[in-house]
């Protein structure tokens, strides 16, 4: 479909529908504006935060899977 056809099709729509088309285009611009590189940079910034790794030396958190199973048994009445 050519751009001229698209413009003509939009022009044929009622004003309410034309506004919806404009809003949808704005949504698509936002959705597809970002790239994978930006997402990666956000991860890198987070990895430098001081709270990352604050519990790495805690011995009581080594068996987190067993702890979670015990909590489920106690709180939810789970048997497995």
Order of alpha helices (4+ residues) and beta strands (2+ residues): alpha-alpha-alpha-alpha
